Amino acid sequence: MDDTHIQALQSRIEGEIAAASTLAELDQVRVAALGKKGAVSALLATLGKMSPEERKLAGPALNGLKNHLNGLIADRNEELKKIELERKLQGEKLDVTLPLMPAPVARGTIHPVSQVIDEITAIFADMGFAIAEGPDIETDYYNFTALNFPEGHPAREMHDTFFFNPDEKGERKVLRTHTSPVQIRTMENQEPPIRIIIPGRTYRCDSDQTHTPMFHQVEGLVIDKSSHIGQLRWVLEEFLKAYFEVDEVSTRFRPHFFPFTEPSMEVDVQCDRSGAEVKIGQGSDWMEILGCGMVHPNVLANSGLDPEIYQGFAWGIGIDRLAMLKYGMPDLRAFFDADQRWLDHYGFRPLDIPTLFGGLSS
């Protein structure tokens, strides 16, 4: 990727923005350039596969291009609104004392879960992580057995897991209780080194102020020949600093038990609980925020990797909980109520795409 290619892309999109004569045409230009499958987004998706030297050059250039185009689109959007208003005033008899309804682009908002997933993706893409996905409906093998859950483990019981009816073979599939099955699927199909994050929906029989039957998790997995806990701690602390947009964070690791990691740890982050909101990176309080550990040798073996050669670490954290902590949302259940008033209050403007260059939540 060179400057000539980026300049040519910028010139083309600038021309399309200037040529857009309606809000609908402008939105088509925006989607084609900055949507999930847009031209600029496609280039940004390649950053994780670049070498650090290439990423240092390409990252600022691509993020700068995206912010520049966002600004042009916003300016053109305002111009077209004025043009449209003038056209209506000329062609229709209206009571101009009534307030003008905002355009769909101004009314629509991004759900906080989608916003946080974009923020997480931006952070880990900068560290060189790729995104992996898998099915929501899983087999017992991928959801439990391959992850070293023994027979009779409490997580296998009906009170915690959504089971489907048995099929013709007597096997019962489940709604995945975590995104960890994607770790197994990735290790089965990809040669190390592996560096992935796995955002997605998960399901458990639980519902209260901080738990819902369907929620969102992001897991991370690193597999190579020399990974260690020191690297795990660095990755997690760098993520927390970037996500909460603070200069420093303090963490403490406590021994815990997860079937799929050994040793296993829960991570607390330093915070201040004295006010109405939890403030990360300051104060004298501690709050548990995620679980992590070194990948269990049995999990490596179940995935077809030799634990005498390869090792790795993994972690998991709730996306909904991250949103609650950062943006001051008191009740997890409101995320799934589809209340327009809640979305209007906590939603994000659709053109404000999170970037490390321009600010995650600016």
C-alpha positions in Angstrom: 0.0 0.0 0.0 1.6 3.3 -1.1 0.7 7.0 -0.8 -0.2 7.1 -4.5 -3.0 4.6 -3.9 -4.3 6.4 -0.9 -4.2 9.8 -2.7 -6.1 8.3 -5.6 -8.7 6.8 -3.3 -9.1 10.1 -1.5 -9.5 12.1 -4.7 -12.1 9.7 -6.0 -14.2 9.8 -2.9 -13.9 13.6 -2.5 -15.3 13.9 -6.0 -18.2 11.6 -5.2 -19.0 13.6 -2.0 -19.0 16.8 -4.0 -21.1 15.3 -6.7 -23.8 14.0 -4.4 -26.9 16.0 -5.0 -29.2 14.4 -2.4 -28.9 13.1 1.1 -29.6 9.6 -0.2 -26.8 9.8 -2.7 -24.4 11.1 0.0 -25.3 8.2 2.3 -24.5 5.8 -0.5 -21.1 7.4 -0.9 -20.6 7.2 2.9 -21.5 3.5 3.0 -19.3 2.7 -0.1 -16.3 4.4 1.5 -16.7 4.0 5.3 -19.3 1.3 5.8 -18.2 -2.1 7.2 -17.5 -3.3 3.6 -16.4 0.1 2.3 -13.2 0.9 0.4 -11.5 2.7 3.4 -12.7 0.1 5.9 -11.3 -2.6 3.8 -7.9 -1.0 3.9 -8.1 -0.5 7.6 -8.8 -4.2 8.0 -5.4 -5.0 6.5 -3.5 -3.2 9.3 -3.5 -6.2 11.5 -1.7 -8.3 8.9 1.1 -5.6 8.3 4.5 -5.6 9.9 4.9 -3.0 12.7 7.0 -0.8 10.4 4.3 -0.9 7.7 1.6 -0.2 10.2 3.4 2.8 11.6 3.1 4.4 8.2 -0.2 3.1 6.9 -2.1 3.5 10.2 -1.9 7.3 10.6 -2.5 7.7 6.8 -5.6 5.6 6.7 -7.1 6.9 9.9 -6.3 10.5 8.8 -8.1 9.7 5.5 -11.1 8.4 7.3 -11.4 11.4 9.6 -10.9 13.7 6.6 -13.7 12.0 4.7 -16.0 12.0 7.8 -15.6 15.8 8.0 -16.3 16.3 4.3 -19.4 14.1 4.5 -20.7 16.0 7.5 -20.2 19.4 5.8 -21.8 18.2 2.6 -24.7 16.8 4.7 -25.4 20.2 6.2 -25.2 21.8 2.7 -27.7 19.3 1.3 -30.0 19.9 4.2 -30.1 23.6 3.4 -30.6 22.9 -0.3 -33.5 20.5 0.5 -35.1 23.0 2.8 -34.9 25.8 0.2 -36.4 23.4 -2.4 -39.4 22.6 -0.1 -39.9 26.3 0.8 -40.0 27.1 -2.9 -42.3 24.3 -3.9 -44.7 23.9 -1.0 -46.7 26.1 1.2 -45.6 25.3 4.8 -45.9 26.8 8.2 -42.2 27.7 8.6 -42.7 28.4 12.3 -42.9 24.7 12.9 -39.6 22.9 13.7 -38.1 20.9 10.9 -38.0 17.2 11.5 -34.3 16.0 11.6 -33.1 13.9 8.8 -32.8 10.1 9.3 -29.0 10.3 9.6 -29.4 12.8 12.4 -32.2 10.7 14.1 -30.5 7.3 14.0 -28.0 6.2 16.6 -25.5 3.4 17.0 -26.3 1.0 19.8 -23.7 1.1 22.7 -22.8 -2.6 22.2 -22.0 -1.9 18.5 -20.0 1.1 19.5 -18.0 -0.8 22.1 -17.3 -3.7 19.7 -15.9 -1.1 17.2 -13.8 0.4 20.0 -12.4 -3.0 21.0 -11.7 -3.9 17.4 -9.8 -0.6 16.8 -7.6 -1.2 19.9 -6.7 -4.8 19.2 -6.3 -4.3 15.4 -3.6 -1.8 16.3 -1.9 -4.5 18.3 -2.0 -6.9 15.4 -5.0 -9.0 16.3 -7.4 -10.5 13.8 -11.1 -11.0 14.3 -12.5 -14.6 14.4 -16.1 -15.7 14.4 -18.1 -18.9 14.9 -21.7 -20.2 15.2 -24.0 -19.3 18.0 -25.4 -22.9 18.1 -22.6 -25.3 19.2 -22.0 -28.9 19.8 -21.3 -30.3 23.3 -17.8 -31.1 22.1 -16.8 -27.5 21.1 -18.7 -25.8 23.9 -17.5 -28.1 26.7 -15.4 -31.3 26.0 -12.7 -29.7 23.8 -12.3 -26.9 26.4 -11.5 -29.4 29.1 -14.9 -29.3 30.9 -15.2 -32.7 32.7 -18.4 -34.7 32.7 -20.6 -33.6 35.5 -19.2 -30.0 35.5 -21.9 -27.5 36.8 -21.7 -25.5 33.6 -23.2 -28.5 31.7 -26.3 -28.5 33.8 -29.7 -27.3 32.5 -29.8 -24.4 35.1 -26.9 -22.7 33.4 -27.1 -23.8 29.7 -29.7 -23.6 27.0 -30.0 -27.1 25.5 -31.8 -28.0 22.3 -33.9 -31.2 22.0 -31.9 -34.3 21.2 -31.3 -35.1 17.5 -31.7 -38.5 15.8 -28.4 -39.5 17.3 -29.4 -38.5 20.8 -27.0 -35.5 20.8 -28.1 -32.2 22.2 -26.7 -29.0 20.7 -26.5 -25.8 22.9 -26.6 -22.1 22.6 -22.9 -21.4 23.2 -22.2 -20.2 26.8 -19.0 -18.4 25.8 -17.1 -17.5 22.7 -14.4 -20.0 23.6 -15.5 -22.6 21.0 -14.1 -20.3 18.3 -10.7 -20.7 19.9 -10.9 -24.5 19.2 -12.1 -24.0 15.7 -9.3 -21.5 15.0 -6.6 -23.7 16.4 -7.9 -26.6 14.4 -7.8 -24.7 11.1 -4.9 -22.2 11.5 -1.2 -22.8 12.0 0.4 -20.9 14.9 1.3 -18.2 15.6 -2.3 -17.2 16.3 -3.4 -13.8 17.5 -7.2 -13.3 17.5 -10.1 -11.6 19.3 -13.6 -13.1 19.3 -16.5 -10.7 19.8 -20.0 -12.2 19.8 -23.2 -13.2 21.5 -23.4 -15.8 24.3 -26.3 -17.3 26.2 -26.8 -18.4 29.8 -29.9 -19.0 32.0 -29.5 -15.9 34.2 -31.3 -12.5 34.5 -30.9 -9.7 36.9 -29.5 -6.1 37.0 -26.1 -7.3 35.8 -27.0 -10.5 34.0 -29.1 -11.3 31.0 -29.9 -14.6 29.2 -28.2 -13.2 26.0 -25.1 -11.0 26.4 -21.9 -10.2 24.5 -18.4 -11.3 25.2 -15.0 -10.7 23.6 -12.2 -13.2 24.1 -8.6 -13.1 23.1 -6.2 -15.9 22.2 -2.5 -15.9 21.5 -0.7 -19.1 20.6 3.0 -19.4 19.8 6.1 -21.0 21.1 7.2 -18.4 23.6 4.2 -16.6 25.0 4.0 -16.0 28.7 2.0 -14.3 31.5 4.1 -11.1 31.3 2.9 -10.6 27.7 -0.7 -11.3 28.8 -0.5 -8.6 31.5 1.0 -6.1 29.0 -1.8 -6.8 26.5 -4.6 -6.4 29.0 -3.2 -3.2 30.6 -2.6 -1.6 27.2 -6.2 -2.5 26.2 -7.6 -1.1 29.4 -5.7 2.2 29.1 -6.8 2.6 25.5 -10.4 1.7 26.1 -11.0 3.8 29.2 -8.8 6.5 27.6 -6.6 7.0 30.7 -2.8 7.4 30.9 -2.2 4.6 33.5 -4.0 1.6 35.0 -3.1 -0.6 37.9 -4.2 -4.2 37.9 -3.8 -7.2 40.2 -4.1 -10.8 39.3 -5.8 -13.3 41.6 -5.6 -17.1 41.4 -8.8 -18.6 40.1 -10.1 -21.7 38.3 -11.2 -22.1 34.7 -11.2 -25.6 33.1 -9.6 -24.3 29.9 -6.6 -22.4 31.4 -3.8 -23.3 33.8 -2.9 -21.2 35.7 -6.1 -19.3 35.7 -6.6 -15.7 37.1 -9.1 -13.1 37.6 -8.0 -9.5 37.0 -9.0 -6.5 39.2 -8.5 -3.0 38.0 -7.9 0.0 40.3 -10.8 2.4 40.4 -12.7 5.1 42.3 -16.2 4.3 43.5 -16.7 7.4 45.6 -19.0 9.2 43.1 -22.0 8.2 41.0 -19.8 6.6 38.3 -16.9 4.2 38.6 -13.7 5.9 37.5 -10.9 3.6 36.2 -7.3 4.3 36.7 -7.6 6.3 39.9 -8.7 6.0 43.5 -8.0 3.2 46.0 -10.8 0.7 45.2 -10.5 -2.5 43.2 -13.0 -4.1 40.8 -12.9 -7.5 39.1 -13.1 -6.9 35.3 -12.1 -10.1 33.5 -10.8 -13.6 33.6 -7.6 -15.0 31.9 -4.9 -17.5 32.0 -2.4 -19.7 30.1 -4.2 -22.1 27.7 -4.5 -25.6 29.3 -2.3 -28.2 27.6 -5.4 -30.4 27.2 -7.1 -27.7 25.2 -4.0 -27.4 22.9 -3.9 -31.2 22.5 -7.7 -31.3 21.7 -7.1 -28.7 19.0 -4.3 -30.8 17.4 -1.4 -28.7 18.7 1.5 -30.2 20.6 1.6 -28.7 24.1 5.3 -29.6 24.3 5.9 -27.1 21.5 3.2 -24.5 21.7 1.8 -22.5 24.5 -0.5 -19.5 24.8 -2.8 -17.3 26.8 -6.4 -16.3 26.6 -8.8 -13.9 28.3 -12.5 -13.1 28.3 -14.5 -10.0 29.2 -18.1 -8.9 28.9 -18.7 -6.3 26.2 -22.0 -5.1 27.8 -20.2 -4.6 31.1 -17.4 -2.6 29.4 -20.1 -0.3 28.0 -21.8 0.1 31.5 -18.5 1.0 33.1 -17.3 3.5 30.5 -20.6 5.2 29.8 -22.3 5.1 33.2 -25.2 2.7 32.4 -26.8 1.3 35.6 -28.8 -1.6 34.4 -27.8 -4.3 31.9 -31.4 -5.2 31.1 -32.0 -1.9 29.4 -29.6 -2.9 26.6 -32.2 -5.3 25.3 -35.5 -3.5 26.0 -35.5 -1.6 22.6 -36.6 1.5 24.3 -36.2 4.4 21.9 -35.7 6.9 24.7 -32.8 4.8 26.1 -31.2 4.6 22.6 -31.6 8.4 22.1 -29.9 9.0 25.4 -27.0 6.5 25.2 -26.7 5.9 21.5 -23.8 7.2 19.4 -23.9 9.3 16.2 -23.5 7.0 13.2 -20.7 9.1 11.6 -18.5 9.0 14.7 -16.5 5.9 14.0 -14.1 5.0 16.8 -10.4 5.3 15.9 -7.2 5.4 18.0 -6.1 8.3 15.8 -9.3 10.5 16.3 -10.4 9.2 19.7 -12.5 6.2 20.6 -15.5 8.1 22.0 -14.8 11.7 20.8 
